[in-house]
Amino acid sequence: MRRFLLIACTSLAMLAQSSILHSASAASGINPFPRSVGNLTKGEADAIKSAIRQALDAYKSGEAVKWTATDSKRTGEVVILETYEQKGRRCASVQNKFTGGVGNTYQLPFCDAGDGSWKVNF
């Protein structure tokens, strides 16, 4: 269980730090989820990235953004659990939950980087 949680947190950290939440890098085809980390397919990673970006851009607590992987049967939803400000920046606690297929629920804090992107805020 501890190993799985580490993999899930590592996957989310890679998601945020790889600049996939920038619209430009999303177009460049960066996949921060290699098969060896979290066992996500490219379609799953792309769907999760898109849902997180959509939720953060809407910046509304409690509103679910559903996602479906294009290359597997996995589905899920991203929800902003809370919004807050930190050092003058908009921040949000974001949860990803798998609703179809195997996967655990996980949560990370993101903050607006001020350049149109969102970064994990530990």
C-alpha positions in Angstrom: 0.0 0.0 0.0 2.8 2.4 0.9 4.6 1.7 -2.4 1.3 2.4 -4.4 0.8 5.7 -2.6 4.4 6.7 -3.4 3.8 5.8 -7.0 0.6 7.8 -7.1 2.2 10.9 -5.5 5.2 10.6 -7.8 2.9 10.4 -10.9 1.0 13.5 -9.8 4.3 15.4 -9.0 5.6 14.5 -12.4 2.3 15.6 -14.0 2.6 19.0 -12.4 6.3 19.6 -12.7 6.6 18.5 -16.4 4.7 21.6 -17.5 1.8 19.6 -18.9 -0.5 22.1 -17.4 0.8 24.6 -19.9 -1.2 24.6 -23.1 2.0 24.9 -25.2 3.6 21.8 -23.7 0.4 19.8 -23.9 0.5 20.3 -27.6 4.2 19.2 -27.7 3.1 15.6 -26.7 5.0 15.4 -23.4 4.0 12.3 -21.5 5.1 12.6 -17.8 3.6 9.2 -17.0 5.9 6.5 -18.4 4.4 3.0 -18.2 6.8 2.2 -15.3 5.3 5.0 -13.1 1.7 4.4 -12.0 1.0 2.1 -15.0 -1.0 4.8 -16.8 -1.3 4.7 -20.6 -0.7 7.8 -22.7 -4.5 8.2 -23.2 -5.1 8.0 -19.4 -2.4 10.5 -18.6 -3.6 12.9 -21.4 -7.2 12.6 -20.1 -6.2 13.3 -16.5 -4.0 16.2 -17.5 -6.8 17.8 -19.5 -9.4 17.3 -16.7 -7.0 18.9 -14.1 -6.4 21.9 -16.4 -10.1 22.3 -17.1 -10.9 22.1 -13.4 -8.2 24.6 -12.4 -9.2 27.0 -15.2 -12.8 26.9 -14.0 -11.6 27.4 -10.4 -14.8 26.2 -8.7 -14.9 24.0 -5.6 -17.0 20.9 -5.8 -17.5 20.8 -9.6 -16.4 17.5 -11.2 -14.7 17.3 -14.5 -15.1 13.8 -15.9 -12.4 12.1 -18.0 -12.3 9.0 -20.2 -9.1 7.5 -21.5 -9.0 7.0 -25.3 -6.9 3.8 -25.2 -8.3 1.9 -22.2 -11.5 1.4 -20.3 -10.4 3.6 -17.3 -12.5 6.6 -16.4 -12.4 9.1 -13.6 -13.2 12.6 -12.4 -11.2 15.6 -11.1 -12.7 17.8 -8.4 -11.4 20.9 -6.8 -12.0 20.3 -3.1 -11.1 23.8 -2.0 -9.8 27.1 -3.4 -7.6 29.5 -1.4 -4.9 32.1 -1.8 -1.3 31.8 -0.8 1.2 34.6 -1.1 -1.2 36.4 -3.4 -1.6 33.4 -5.8 -4.8 31.4 -6.5 -4.4 27.9 -5.2 -6.6 24.8 -5.2 -6.6 21.3 -3.6 -7.3 19.0 -6.5 -8.5 15.4 -6.3 -8.4 12.7 -9.0 -10.6 9.7 -8.5 -10.9 6.7 -10.8 -14.5 5.8 -11.4 -14.0 3.0 -13.9 -11.1 0.5 -13.8 -8.5 0.1 -11.1 -7.0 3.1 -9.4 -6.8 5.0 -6.2 -8.0 8.4 -5.3 -5.3 11.0 -4.8 -5.1 14.7 -4.1 -2.5 17.5 -4.6 -2.3 21.2 -4.1 -1.8 23.4 -7.1 -1.1 27.2 -7.3 -1.3 29.6 -10.3 2.3 30.2 -11.4 1.3 33.7 -12.8 2.2 32.8 -16.4 -1.0 30.9 -17.3 0.2 27.6 -15.8 -0.4 25.8 -12.6 2.3 24.1 -10.4 2.1 21.6 -7.6 2.6 23.5 -4.4 4.2 21.5 -1.6 
